[in-house]
Amino acid sequence: MKRKFIALIVFMAGIGLTACQSEQSETEQVAEPEVEKYTVQVEIECEENILFSRYDVKILIDDEELGTLEHGATDTYTAELVEGEHTLKAEKEDESDVDGTVKFTVSENTNLDYKISLSSDQIEIEEIELEQDTTQNEDKVDEETDVSEDVEEVEENPEEPEEELLSVNNCEELATLLGLKDEFDPSIAEFASKYQGRTIEFDGNVAYVSPHEGYSTRFDYLIYAGDYSETTVLGPSFQFEDVNYYDLHLEGDNVPDTFGVGLNIHVIAEIEEYDSVSGLFKLIPVAITMR
């Protein structure tokens, strides 16, 4: 009887051990492999403003906060990310509605450089291209030697000097144009065609501002010659089309935080084209100062 009892215990222990091994095997079968992650280092430089919009910025990747960047400072942030597309976001520390985002792709350990510019209603994020490694430059020595003859040829035939900036002082046609009172005057189309691609400068004013196609940070600006007036206008209906605050290239000691109606400005801009149907004379801003 005692032998039978011992045999029964041994039999039951064997069943239990087999069950445990079976459960362990099933657990090992359903275990998911680890997803490989890459180290991403992001260096961010905050462009310093002189007077306005001097706030600190929260830095986030995929909505996970990495830290706070002080105004005018530069700092580096590190994240472990899986392969694929990710989103870098910068937002005003005490007002998350004022923000900016940029997407980037990860497929290996990566170093990224960005520069952020702050205004009252948005944050612009610009990627900075990393400089080529010096070893890459050394590898190109042979190529540079091969093209030395071409370089000598260029030196013997230097480029022509840049074309002169057109102003009311050196271009009588521009002076006449700025005194017109009809935005459909035929001389406007003639001037635009003759000088397309050239750069002009004149004193003007901001007459009207409207969002470009419903965007909140891109605008169309209507510019007239002379000082701002609510009753009279001079010159063609100049237009800066589909530009943001930074596209205006504002310069000088009194740059406004907002570029709006009523400002008297000095304009340097490239002639793009004249639309004879709408009467809009489109310019590309080069430099704008307050006056």
C-alpha positions as CSV (number, residue, x, y, z in Angstrom):
1,M,0.0,0.0,0.0
2,K,2.8,2.4,0.9
3,R,4.6,1.7,-2.5
4,K,1.4,2.4,-4.4
5,F,1.0,5.8,-2.5
6,I,4.6,6.8,-3.4
7,A,4.1,5.9,-7.0
8,L,0.9,8.0,-7.1
9,I,2.8,11.1,-5.8
10,V,5.6,10.6,-8.3
11,F,3.0,10.4,-11.1
12,M,1.2,13.6,-10.1
13,A,4.5,15.5,-9.8
14,G,5.4,14.5,-13.3
15,I,2.0,15.7,-14.7
16,G,2.5,19.1,-12.9
17,L,6.1,19.5,-14.3
18,T,4.9,18.8,-17.8
19,A,2.1,21.4,-17.5
20,C,4.5,24.1,-16.3
21,Q,6.9,23.4,-19.2
22,S,3.9,23.5,-21.7
23,E,2.8,26.9,-20.3
24,Q,6.4,28.3,-20.5
25,S,6.7,27.1,-24.1
26,E,3.4,28.9,-25.0
27,T,4.6,32.1,-23.3
28,E,7.9,32.0,-25.3
29,Q,6.0,31.5,-28.5
30,V,3.8,34.7,-28.1
31,A,6.6,37.0,-27.0
32,E,7.0,39.9,-29.5
33,P,10.5,40.8,-30.7
34,E,11.9,44.2,-29.5
35,V,11.6,47.1,-32.0
36,E,14.9,48.6,-32.8
37,K,15.4,52.2,-31.8
38,Y,17.8,54.8,-33.0
39,T,19.5,57.6,-31.2
40,V,18.5,61.0,-32.5
41,Q,20.3,64.2,-31.4
42,V,18.5,67.4,-32.2
43,E,20.4,70.7,-31.8
44,I,18.1,73.8,-31.8
45,E,19.1,77.4,-32.0
46,C,16.6,80.1,-31.0
47,E,17.1,83.3,-32.9
48,E,17.1,86.2,-30.4
49,N,14.6,89.0,-30.8
50,I,15.6,92.5,-29.8
51,L,12.3,93.8,-28.4
52,F,9.2,91.7,-28.9
53,S,8.3,88.0,-28.7
54,R,11.1,87.2,-26.2
55,Y,9.6,84.0,-24.8
56,D,10.9,80.6,-23.9
57,V,9.9,77.5,-26.0
58,K,9.0,73.9,-25.1
59,I,10.5,71.3,-27.4
60,L,8.6,68.1,-28.1
61,I,9.0,65.1,-30.4
62,D,5.8,63.2,-31.1
63,D,4.1,65.2,-28.4
64,E,6.6,64.0,-25.7
65,E,8.2,67.0,-24.1
66,L,12.1,67.0,-24.1
67,G,12.7,70.3,-22.3
68,T,12.4,74.0,-22.5
69,L,14.7,76.2,-24.7
70,E,15.4,79.7,-23.3
71,H,14.9,82.6,-25.7
72,G,18.1,83.3,-27.7
73,A,19.8,80.1,-26.5
74,T,21.0,76.9,-28.3
75,D,20.6,73.4,-26.8
76,T,20.7,69.8,-27.8
77,Y,18.0,67.2,-27.1
78,T,18.3,63.4,-27.4
79,A,15.5,60.9,-28.1
80,E,15.4,57.2,-28.8
81,L,13.0,56.7,-31.8
82,V,11.9,53.8,-34.0
83,E,12.3,53.9,-37.7
84,G,9.8,56.1,-39.6
85,E,8.4,59.6,-39.7
86,H,8.4,61.8,-36.6
87,T,7.3,65.3,-35.7
88,L,9.4,68.0,-34.0
89,K,7.3,70.6,-32.3
90,A,8.2,73.9,-30.7
91,E,5.5,75.8,-28.7
92,K,5.4,78.9,-26.6
93,E,5.9,78.0,-22.9
94,D,2.7,79.5,-21.6
95,E,0.6,79.5,-24.7
96,S,0.5,76.2,-26.7
97,D,-1.5,77.7,-29.5
98,V,1.6,79.6,-30.6
99,D,3.7,76.8,-32.2
100,G,5.5,75.4,-35.2
101,T,6.1,71.9,-36.4
102,V,8.4,70.1,-38.8
103,K,8.6,66.4,-39.8
104,F,11.7,64.3,-40.2
105,T,12.4,60.6,-41.0
106,V,14.6,58.2,-39.0
107,S,16.3,55.2,-40.4
108,E,19.6,55.3,-38.4
109,N,21.4,57.1,-35.6
110,T,21.0,60.8,-36.7
111,N,22.1,64.3,-35.8
112,L,19.7,67.1,-36.8
113,D,20.1,70.9,-36.6
114,Y,17.3,73.4,-36.6
115,K,16.9,77.2,-36.1
116,I,13.6,78.6,-34.7
117,S,12.3,82.2,-35.2
118,L,9.7,83.6,-32.9
119,S,6.8,86.0,-33.5
120,S,3.7,86.9,-31.6
121,D,1.5,84.3,-33.4
122,Q,3.8,81.6,-34.7
123,I,7.1,79.8,-34.5
124,E,9.1,79.1,-37.7
125,I,11.3,76.0,-37.7
126,E,14.1,75.9,-40.3
127,E,16.4,73.0,-40.9
128,I,20.1,73.8,-41.0
129,E,22.1,71.7,-43.4
130,L,25.1,70.1,-41.7
131,E,28.5,71.0,-43.2
132,Q,30.3,68.4,-45.2
133,D,33.0,66.4,-43.3
134,T,36.5,67.5,-44.0
135,T,37.4,64.0,-45.1
136,Q,34.8,64.3,-47.9
137,N,36.5,67.5,-49.1
138,E,39.9,65.7,-49.1
139,D,38.3,63.0,-51.3
140,K,37.5,65.6,-53.9
141,V,41.0,66.8,-54.4
142,D,41.5,64.7,-57.5
143,E,38.2,66.0,-59.0
144,E,39.3,69.6,-58.3
145,T,42.6,68.9,-60.1
146,D,40.8,67.6,-63.1
147,V,38.7,70.8,-63.5
148,S,41.6,73.2,-62.9
149,E,41.7,74.2,-66.5
150,D,38.0,75.1,-66.4
151,V,38.6,77.3,-63.3
152,E,41.4,79.2,-65.1
153,E,39.0,79.8,-68.0
154,V,36.4,81.3,-65.7
155,E,39.1,83.6,-64.1
156,E,40.0,84.8,-67.6
157,N,36.4,85.6,-68.3
158,P,34.9,87.0,-65.1
159,E,31.2,87.4,-64.7
160,E,29.6,90.8,-65.7
161,P,28.9,93.1,-62.7
162,E,25.5,93.0,-61.1
163,E,22.8,95.1,-62.7
164,E,22.2,98.5,-61.0
165,L,19.3,98.8,-58.6
166,L,16.5,100.8,-60.2
167,S,15.3,103.9,-58.3
168,V,13.6,107.2,-59.0
169,N,17.1,108.8,-59.1
170,N,18.4,106.7,-62.0
171,C,15.3,105.5,-63.8
172,E,12.9,108.1,-65.1
173,E,10.4,105.4,-66.1
174,L,10.1,104.2,-62.5
175,A,9.6,107.8,-61.3
176,T,6.8,108.2,-63.8
177,L,5.2,104.8,-62.9
178,L,5.1,105.7,-59.2
179,G,3.0,108.8,-60.0
180,L,0.3,107.0,-61.9
181,K,-3.3,107.0,-60.7
182,D,-4.6,104.2,-62.9
183,E,-3.6,100.6,-62.0
184,F,-4.5,99.5,-65.5
185,D,-2.3,102.1,-67.3
186,P,-0.7,100.4,-70.4
187,S,2.7,101.7,-69.3
188,I,2.7,99.4,-66.3
189,A,2.7,96.3,-68.4
190,E,5.4,97.7,-70.6
191,F,7.6,98.5,-67.6
192,A,7.1,95.1,-66.0
193,S,7.9,93.3,-69.3
194,K,11.0,95.4,-69.9
195,Y,12.5,95.1,-66.4
196,Q,11.2,91.7,-65.3
197,G,13.7,90.1,-62.9
198,R,15.3,93.5,-62.1
199,T,15.3,95.0,-58.6
200,I,13.6,98.3,-57.8
201,E,13.4,100.5,-54.7
202,F,10.9,103.1,-53.7
203,D,9.0,104.7,-50.8
204,G,5.6,103.1,-50.3
205,N,3.0,102.1,-47.8
206,V,1.0,99.0,-46.7
207,A,-2.6,99.7,-47.9
208,Y,-4.3,96.3,-47.4
209,V,-3.5,92.8,-45.9
210,S,-5.5,89.6,-46.4
211,P,-4.8,85.9,-45.6
212,H,-3.6,84.0,-48.5
213,E,-6.2,81.3,-49.5
214,G,-7.4,81.0,-45.9
215,Y,-4.0,80.4,-44.3
216,S,-3.4,82.0,-40.9
217,T,0.3,82.6,-41.3
218,R,0.6,83.5,-45.0
219,F,-0.7,86.7,-46.4
220,D,-1.1,88.9,-49.5
221,Y,0.0,92.5,-49.1
222,L,-1.2,95.4,-51.2
223,I,1.5,98.2,-51.5
224,Y,1.1,101.7,-53.0
225,A,3.7,104.4,-53.6
226,G,4.2,107.3,-51.2
227,D,2.8,107.8,-47.7
228,Y,-0.3,105.9,-46.4
229,S,-3.6,107.6,-47.0
230,E,-7.2,106.4,-46.6
231,T,-8.5,108.6,-49.4
232,T,-5.9,108.6,-52.2
233,V,-3.4,106.1,-53.7
234,L,-0.5,106.5,-56.1
235,G,1.3,104.2,-58.5
236,P,0.5,100.6,-59.5
237,S,-1.2,98.1,-57.2
238,F,2.0,96.4,-56.1
239,Q,1.5,93.0,-54.4
240,F,3.6,90.7,-52.2
241,E,1.7,87.4,-52.7
242,D,1.7,84.3,-50.4
243,V,4.4,85.5,-48.0
244,N,4.8,85.1,-44.2
245,Y,6.4,87.5,-41.8
246,Y,10.0,86.3,-42.4
247,D,9.6,86.3,-46.2
248,L,9.3,90.1,-46.0
249,H,13.0,90.5,-45.0
250,L,12.3,93.3,-42.6
251,E,15.4,95.3,-41.6
252,G,16.5,98.2,-39.4
253,D,16.3,99.2,-35.8
254,N,12.5,99.7,-35.6
255,V,11.2,96.4,-37.1
256,P,7.5,96.0,-36.0
257,D,6.2,92.8,-34.4
258,T,3.3,92.8,-36.8
259,F,3.4,94.0,-40.4
260,G,0.1,95.7,-41.0
261,V,-2.0,98.3,-42.8
262,G,-0.8,101.9,-42.4
263,L,2.9,101.4,-42.3
264,N,5.1,103.7,-44.3
265,I,8.0,101.7,-45.7
266,H,11.0,101.7,-48.0
267,V,10.8,98.8,-50.4
268,I,13.5,96.9,-52.2
269,A,12.0,94.1,-54.3
270,E,12.4,92.1,-57.5
271,I,9.9,92.5,-60.3
272,E,8.0,89.3,-60.9
273,E,5.1,90.0,-63.2
274,Y,2.1,92.3,-64.0
275,D,-1.4,90.8,-64.3
276,S,-3.3,93.0,-66.7
277,V,-6.6,91.4,-65.7
278,S,-6.4,92.1,-62.0
279,G,-4.2,95.1,-62.2
280,L,-1.8,93.6,-59.7
281,F,1.9,94.2,-60.1
282,K,3.6,91.4,-58.3
283,L,6.9,91.9,-56.5
284,I,9.2,89.6,-54.5
285,P,10.5,91.3,-51.3
286,V,14.2,91.7,-51.0
287,A,14.5,94.1,-48.1
288,I,11.9,96.3,-46.3
289,T,12.7,99.1,-43.7
290,M,10.4,101.3,-41.8
291,R,10.4,105.1,-42.5
